[in-house]
Amino acid sequence: MKKFLAMLLALAMVFALAACGGEDTPTTSDTQTSGGDVSGEKVTIEMWPFNIGAFTDAAAWDEIIAAFNEEYPNIEVVVNPVNYQDGDQRLTTAITSHEAPDIVFEGPERLIGTYAREGLLVSLDDLWDDASADIADGVRNQKKPEARLDIQHIADLSKITGIPLVLHGGSGINNQCILDGIANGIAKINVGTEIRQTYERTLAETGDVEKARAAVYTRTCEIIRSFRIEGNQEKLFG
């Protein structure tokens, strides 16, 4: 059982996902339960990714899933993309009807933050205690993929709409992609996650609110310089 849980959590870290679900468990067939060895099990995991950045359709996950299946060939990952128009309602309905997906790909500042504030998340601390070696090693060894932008698509949108574009979820995106996006019509970039994480990390390390605020100021200045948008306040407001 420990190995199985570690495998599931490793999958989540490979995808850089936030896990969210109800009482459902992954579908299995040809189950071998003796000794907790799942090496022969056929496991199906359903994932609902929101259309974030380059992950706008199921095909965007093919390369990642193929790499995962090289190590875990007995786990089938079924990808069912959802959009921001009705995705929240679909997920809520699925959870309340006990038909939730095993994994949801979404930014932590939105749905997960809401679930946390409403007390709807379950602590997994006991899993770390019971299988810390397997899980911790899996987490440490994962590399978060660097997000990129489809610059041609952005340029096409800018040309068709003729209005300034907004980039939601700008934290963690390749900086050259940001610069290219600005050159092709992006006029506003949201980096709330980057700023919040800087504050929370510094506060946890120092316990000093003023130091955390200072770190936010420093990081914000760094981001402004990296985006090459210094002096825009004077241009906009005189």
Protein Blocks (a to p, Z undefined) as FASTA:
>chain_A
ZZmmmmmmmmmmmnopacdddfbccddehiafehoiaklpccddddddddehjllbfklm
mmmmmmmmmmmmmbccddddddfklmmmmmmmmmmnopacfbdcddfklmmmmmmmnopa
ccfklmmmmmmmmmmmmmmmpccddddddfklmmmmmmmnopacddehkghpafklmmmm
mmnopabdcfklmmmmmmmmmmmmnopaklmmmmmmmmmmmmmmmnopghklmmmnZZ
